[in-house]
Amino acid sequence: LIDDAQSSEELRIALRLSDQITYVIYNQEGEEVATGVIGGQGELGKEALKPGVYRVILDTSPTTELNVTIEPGQTTRIELALSNGGYSVEVK
């Protein structure tokens, strides 16, 4: 990310991205089911979330919040990247 920075603002954000960005995952009942650091092993470890809809909050500036659907037998990935001086998030 640092190598891709196109301006001082993007470099500042890239350096911030290299810090530890935390996340919290909530189930449909609003209960916290997982926490962790992007790129690290979270509270769930290697266990998978059960199929369902979850609310994911990323500790970015500003905070990124999204709903993610976990389908049975599929891997779901959230990608966080720099985009126009801020963050963009894509669920795959």
C-alpha positions in Angstrom: 0.0 0.0 0.0 2.8 2.4 0.8 4.4 1.9 -2.6 1.0 2.7 -4.3 0.5 6.0 -2.6 -0.1 8.8 -5.1 0.0 11.8 -2.7 1.0 12.8 0.8 -2.6 12.1 1.9 -2.6 8.6 0.5 0.8 8.0 2.1 -0.5 9.1 5.4 -3.5 6.7 5.1 -1.2 3.9 3.9 0.9 4.4 7.0 -2.2 4.3 9.1 -3.3 1.1 7.4 0.0 -0.4 8.3 -1.1 0.1 12.0 -3.4 -2.3 13.5 -7.0 -1.8 12.3 -9.4 -3.7 14.5 -12.8 -5.2 13.7 -15.9 -6.3 15.6 -18.5 -8.7 14.1 -22.0 -8.8 15.4 -24.7 -11.4 14.7 -28.3 -10.5 13.8 -29.3 -10.4 17.4 -26.6 -7.6 18.0 -24.3 -9.9 20.0 -20.6 -9.6 19.5 -19.4 -12.9 18.0 -15.8 -12.0 17.0 -13.1 -9.4 17.3 -9.6 -9.1 15.9 -7.0 -7.2 14.0 -6.9 -7.1 10.2 -4.2 -9.4 9.0 -4.0 -11.2 12.3 -5.8 -14.1 13.9 -9.1 -13.0 15.5 -11.0 -14.2 18.5 -12.5 -17.0 16.5 -9.1 -18.3 15.5 -9.5 -20.7 12.6 -13.2 -21.4 13.4 -15.7 -20.3 10.7 -18.7 -18.1 11.3 -22.0 -19.9 10.8 -24.1 -19.0 7.8 -26.1 -15.8 8.3 -26.0 -12.1 8.1 -23.4 -10.2 10.2 -22.6 -6.6 10.9 -18.9 -5.8 10.6 -17.4 -2.7 12.0 -13.8 -1.7 11.0 -12.0 0.8 13.2 -11.0 3.1 10.3 -11.3 6.8 10.1 -14.2 7.3 9.6 -15.5 4.0 10.9 -16.5 1.5 8.2 -19.6 -0.5 8.8 -21.1 -3.1 6.5 -23.5 -6.1 6.5 -22.0 -9.3 5.3 -23.8 -12.5 4.4 -22.1 -15.8 5.0 -23.3 -18.5 2.7 -23.0 -22.2 3.6 -19.9 -23.9 2.2 -18.4 -20.7 0.8 -15.5 -18.5 1.9 -16.3 -14.8 2.4 -13.5 -12.3 2.2 -13.6 -8.6 3.0 -10.9 -6.5 1.2 -9.9 -3.1 2.6 -8.0 -0.8 0.3 -7.1 2.8 -0.3 -9.3 4.7 -2.7 -9.4 8.5 -3.4 -7.8 9.4 -0.1 -10.0 7.1 2.0 -10.9 3.5 2.4 -12.9 1.3 0.1 -14.3 -2.1 1.1 -15.3 -5.0 -1.1 -16.9 -8.2 0.0 -16.1 -11.2 -2.1 
